[in-house]
Structures are given as structure tokens and as C-alpha cells.
Amino acid sequence: MTSPIELYFWPTPNGLKISIALEEMGLAYVLKPVAIGKGDQFKPDFMAISPNNRMPAIIDPDGPGGEPISVFESGAILQYLGRKTGKFYPGDERARVVVDEWLFWQMAGVGPMFGQASHFRNYAPNLVDDPEKIAYGVARYNNEVNRLLGVLDRRLDGRAFVAGDYSIADMASYPWIKIAAVFGQDFAAFPHVQAWLDRIAARPAVQRGVVVGAELRRPPPAPGSAEQKEAAKALFGQTNASVTAALKGQA
Ligand SMILES: N[C@@H](CCC(=O)N[C@@H](CS)C(=O)NCC(=O)O)C(=O)O
């Protein structure tokens, strides 16, 4: 029997992409929590497999040639798992290009833009004293979230899934798109997106995948609390100097 895949994880949309994929593909895995609000992402052992100090990452003990392999970046992990299992990532080149297009659309568009929208809406107000200073950032990224939902809605008009059959491209977008209401978006304006969300939410593997690590989730720390300050220090204002210092401090 092969050893389970190690999933370096925290229950955020980027992490949930991979728990959903592992559930969908029927792969055995073991959770390795990376408490990003506490600075686990700077631990040398973690950065050895994820040099960008971000989760998710995986170690597959049964990689190519039967040797272990580590993979970071959620898109690369999804492609790897798709190739490994032959599931949800078509072998046919034309079909694969379409999946790659929508996977990269998520990685380069939805992830970063939704992430910034979340930052300016949820975190910046606790970090900056004057709300005027963040108004531009809130508007810019909310507009992008809105625009991207429109792109997806047009794409899903007459289609069940973003890239042909249900694929890793859907798995990448689903955990981010489903929280768009948190950014003040109204799904009534995006009916094809809403139908797609419902279609995916009905999948038993997705239902298992989205609750992975639920026990790790905590309510957001109170503004000004010691916990909030610790999380802000770990997550925001990162520079090369701060990451180098955190890495050394944890060595
Ligand atoms: N492009 C990366 C983004 C991953 C990412 O941003 N992860 C966040 C949590 S959602 C993280 O690990 N943050 C830790 C930090 O900011 O130091 C991926 O898709 O894997």
C-alpha cells in the first residue's frame, strides 16, 4: 500500500482547491496544518517545499519513478494530480488547452483579485486608521471581482462547466467564486454562475472537500487583540528582509 499524500494546508480557498481535488480523485491524504496566522509558512522545512512561503503544497511519497515529489502552487498541484490519476484533466491536447486556459484564468485573475478584494475589505480597515486611504483599493478590487464574475457568467451560458467536462479548472475557481457574496456581489446578476455553484456543491466529494480543516478555523481575531496583531505581523507587510528574518528565527 502506498503512503498517503501529505497536504500542507490551511482552510482558505487556495487550500480547499486541493482538498476538493484529492477527494474527487479518491487519493489518500494526510493533513499537515500550516497556521499562516502564526507564521508556520516561514518554517524552514515548509519553505524547503514551498519557497514562496504560501500554502498549499503537497508531498507525494509515490511520485514519478516511485520516488517522493513535492509540489507548490495550487495550479501546479492540480495539474500534477490530474496527470497522476488521469482524472479531471483530459489527455487530449485540445481539451487540455481549454482546461489550462481556465485554470490559469483562475490562478492569475480570480485568486489574486479576490485575494486583494478580501484584503482591502476585511483586513485593511484594521491596519489603516483613515478609511479614505483604502477606498481606492476597495473599489478597484471589488470592480475586478465583479468583472471576473461577468466573464465566468458569459462562459457558463449554455455550458455546465468552465472547460468541457467537470475538471480541475472548476475545482480551482469554485472555492473562491462561492464566497463572492462576502465581497458584496449579488449572484442574482450572475445566474449561470449560481447554477454552476449549485451543480458543484451537489457533488459528494466537494461536500467532503470543503469541510476539510473546519476544526482549524476560528472566528477572525478581534481588532486590536494580541492574536490579530500576531496574524497581521505574519501575513502583512512582508518584505524580503522580513521573510529572511522570519526564516532565520524559525530555524
Ligand atoms: N498562488 C498561490 C497562492 C497561495 C496563497 O496565497 N496562500 C495564502 C493563503 S490563501 C498563504 O499561504 N498565505 C501565507 C502568507 O501570506 O504568508 C497558490 O495558488 O498556491
The ligand as a MOL file (V3000), in Angstrom:
LIG
                    3D

  0  0  0     0  0            999 V3000
M  V30 BEGIN CTAB
M  V30 COUNTS 20 19 0 0 0
M  V30 BEGIN ATOM
M  V30 1 N -0.6810 31.3020 -5.9360 0
M  V30 2 C -0.6780 30.5990 -4.6900 0
M  V30 3 C -1.3490 31.4410 -3.6360 0
M  V30 4 C -1.3620 30.7540 -2.2960 0
M  V30 5 C -1.6860 31.7270 -1.1630 0
M  V30 6 O -1.8280 32.9290 -1.3640 0
M  V30 7 N -1.8030 31.1660 0.0350 0
M  V30 8 C -2.0320 32.0060 1.1870 0
M  V30 9 C -3.2870 31.6150 1.9100 0
M  V30 10 S -4.7040 31.6910 0.8680 0
M  V30 11 C -0.8760 31.8500 2.1480 0
M  V30 12 O -0.3050 30.7920 2.2890 0
M  V30 13 N -0.5040 32.9430 2.8130 0
M  V30 14 C 0.5950 32.9670 3.7180 0
M  V30 15 C 1.2990 34.3070 3.6970 0
M  V30 16 O 0.7530 35.2620 3.1360 0
M  V30 17 O 2.3810 34.3880 4.2600 0
M  V30 18 C -1.4160 29.2640 -4.8590 0
M  V30 19 O -2.4340 29.2790 -5.5410 0
M  V30 20 O -0.9420 28.2440 -4.3540 0
M  V30 END ATOM
M  V30 BEGIN BOND
M  V30 1 1 1 2
M  V30 2 1 2 3
M  V30 3 1 2 18
M  V30 4 1 3 4
M  V30 5 1 4 5
M  V30 6 2 5 6
M  V30 7 1 5 7
M  V30 8 1 7 8
M  V30 9 1 8 9
M  V30 10 1 8 11
M  V30 11 1 9 10
M  V30 12 2 11 12
M  V30 13 1 11 13
M  V30 14 1 13 14
M  V30 15 1 14 15
M  V30 16 2 15 16
M  V30 17 1 15 17
M  V30 18 2 18 19
M  V30 19 1 18 20
M  V30 END BOND
M  V30 END CTAB
M  END
